[in-house]
Amino acid sequence: MRIRDFRADDEPEINLVPLIDVILILIIFFVVTTTFDARSVLKLQLPQANGEPSETSSKALSVLVNAEGRYFVQDREALRTDIESLKRTIVEVAGDGADSESRKRPVVLRADARTPHQSVVTALDALGQLGFRQISIATAPEQGAPAQGTTPPAAQPPATEQ
């Protein structure tokens, strides 16, 4: 009597279809859930100033002006560089209504140090015409400025010998 060995017929097989399905689902998941921050693309060189930093609230409206004079309100870019286009973009982002709470929120103007002065004045003018009153201009600390809370060496009283 001959006994047949069934192990020789049983070849291992790897099915790749479920693996491919899982990989495609992961790719779709990461593409859908990825967020892009437009401000990370903008490289601003803020003007330098020596002063106390102020607290900026998370609900402050952010207006950016890059070196070419283009405007960005939060993450939305104004289509043109004229005041009407900028005002339209601010209204779209901040909301409509001249007497609403949206006009009382603080505004942080971040302008590149190489921005033409006219672009900054246009942004301030547009914000003023829309009724924003709490406007602050963002600056970077001076290079070589002492750390906050320390007195610069020139301002320290001279040592006296006895």
C-alpha positions, 0 to 999 in steps of 0.5 A, a space after each residue: 500500500 502506497 501512502 501519499 505525502 500531501 505535504 508536497 502539494 501544499 505550497 505556501 502562497 502569499 496573497 498581496 491583495 489585502 496588503 495593497 488594500 491596507 496600504 492604499 487606505 493608509 495613503 488616502 487617510 494621510 492625504 485627507 488628514 494632512 493640513 497645510 499651513 500657508 504661513 509656514 511658506 511665508 518667510 517674514 523678516 520682522 523689523 527690529 525693536 527694543 521693547 517689552 513683548 506683549 501678550 497676543 491672544 489666540 483670537 487676534 486677527 493676523 494680517 501679514 504683509 510680505 516683502 513684495 507688498 502682498 497681503 495675507 489675512 489669517 491664511 487667506 491671500 488678498 487677490 490684489 494689493 489695493 485697499 478695496 481688495 484687502 478690505 474685502 479679504 478682511 471682511 471675509 475672514 473677520 466677518 461682516 458687521 461694523 458694530 459686531 464683536 469681530 471689530 473689537 478683537 485685536 489685530 496683529 500686523 506682521 510686515 516684513 522689514 523690507 516691505 514698502 512703507 506704503 503697503 503698511 500704511 495701506 493695511 493700517 488704513 484698511 483696518 481703520 476704515 473697517 473699524 478695528 481699533 486695537 492694532 499692534 505691529 509685530 517686531 523682532 527683538 534687536 540682535 544683540 539686545 540683552 535678555 528680558 529682565 536684565 540691564 544692559 551694561 551701559 545702563 548699570 551704575 558705575 562701580 565705586 571704589 572706597 
